[in-house]
Amino acid sequence: MIVVAIIGLLAALIASNVLHARIAANENSVKQTLRTITNACETFRTAQPMPQTYPADLTALGNAVPPYIDAMLAAGIRYGYNFVLAGAQNTYTVTATPVDAFSGIHIYYTDQTGVIREGGAGGNPVA
């Protein structure tokens, strides 16, 4: 009976560590995806005729010829996070929100400055 209890305890600890490692990997991938979106927005704006504008949303980046991002990212979902881009002529914001507690625990944000922040527009820079 004691052996079964010890095995159960070890299994719970291992499962917890695996979940935390998965969340950390997702969040690192989300930060890289935000960098990709930032680069795509800047490239998109540079390719526009005067007056140059940022893309209105992720769909504009995905539907451009040639596309600046892939179709899956243009749909707004990657690594268990929802990505939302809101652009205007001289500014844009991108927010990445976890779909559930198993995919991530932090909300990430970036804008035309390229600084990635944790917790939204007023959050601390993380990358």
C-alpha positions in Angstrom: 0.0 0.0 0.0 2.8 2.4 0.8 4.5 1.6 -2.5 1.3 2.5 -4.4 1.1 5.8 -2.5 4.7 6.7 -3.3 4.3 5.8 -7.0 1.1 8.0 -7.1 3.0 10.9 -5.5 5.9 10.6 -7.9 3.5 10.5 -10.9 1.8 13.7 -9.7 5.1 15.5 -9.4 6.2 14.4 -12.8 2.9 15.4 -14.4 3.2 18.8 -12.8 6.7 19.3 -14.1 5.7 18.3 -17.6 2.8 20.8 -17.6 5.0 23.6 -16.4 7.6 22.8 -19.1 4.9 22.8 -21.8 3.6 26.2 -20.6 7.1 27.6 -20.6 7.8 26.3 -24.1 4.5 27.7 -25.4 5.2 31.1 -23.9 8.7 31.3 -25.4 7.2 30.4 -28.8 4.5 33.1 -28.3 7.2 35.7 -27.8 9.0 34.6 -31.0 5.6 34.7 -32.9 5.1 38.3 -31.6 8.5 39.2 -33.1 7.5 37.6 -36.4 4.2 39.6 -36.4 6.2 42.8 -35.6 8.6 42.2 -38.5 5.7 41.4 -40.9 3.9 44.6 -39.9 7.0 46.7 -40.5 7.6 45.0 -43.9 3.9 45.4 -44.8 4.0 49.1 -44.0 7.2 49.7 -46.0 5.7 48.0 -49.1 2.6 50.3 -49.0 2.3 53.4 -51.3 2.2 56.7 -49.6 0.7 57.2 -47.1 2.2 54.1 -45.6 -0.1 52.3 -43.2 0.1 49.3 -40.9 -2.1 46.3 -41.6 -5.6 46.5 -40.1 -5.5 42.9 -38.8 -3.8 39.5 -39.2 -5.9 38.6 -42.2 -4.4 41.5 -44.1 -0.9 40.1 -43.5 -2.0 36.6 -44.5 -3.9 37.6 -47.6 -1.2 39.9 -49.0 0.6 38.8 -52.1 3.0 37.4 -51.2 1.7 36.7 -47.7 3.7 38.1 -44.8 2.5 35.3 -42.4 1.2 31.8 -42.8 -2.6 31.1 -43.0 -2.7 29.5 -39.5 -1.3 32.6 -37.9 -3.5 34.8 -40.0 -6.4 32.9 -38.4 -5.1 34.2 -35.0 -4.3 30.9 -33.3 -0.9 29.4 -32.5 0.7 27.5 -29.6 -2.5 27.6 -27.6 -2.8 31.4 -27.7 -5.2 33.7 -29.5 -3.4 36.6 -31.4 -5.2 39.8 -32.2 -3.7 42.6 -34.3 -5.4 46.0 -34.5 -3.6 48.4 -36.9 -4.0 52.0 -38.1 -1.9 54.3 -40.2 0.8 55.0 -37.7 0.3 52.5 -35.0 -0.7 48.9 -34.3 -1.1 46.6 -31.3 -0.8 42.8 -31.0 -2.2 40.9 -28.0 -1.6 37.2 -27.3 -4.0 35.6 -24.8 -3.8 32.0 -23.7 -6.8 29.8 -24.8 -6.8 28.0 -21.4 -4.7 27.4 -18.3 -2.9 24.5 -19.9 -1.5 26.5 -22.8 -0.2 29.5 -20.9 -0.7 31.8 -17.9 0.6 35.1 -19.2 -0.9 37.7 -21.6 1.6 39.3 -24.0 1.4 42.6 -25.8 3.5 44.5 -28.3 3.0 47.5 -30.5 4.9 49.5 -33.2 7.8 50.0 -30.7 8.6 46.3 -30.9 8.8 45.9 -27.2 7.1 42.7 -25.9 5.3 43.3 -22.6 3.7 40.8 -20.2 0.3 41.6 -18.9 -0.9 44.1 -21.5 0.1 47.6 -22.7 1.2 48.8 -19.2 3.1 45.6 -18.4 6.8 45.1 -17.9 9.0 44.5 -20.9 10.0 40.8 -21.2 12.0 40.7 -24.4 
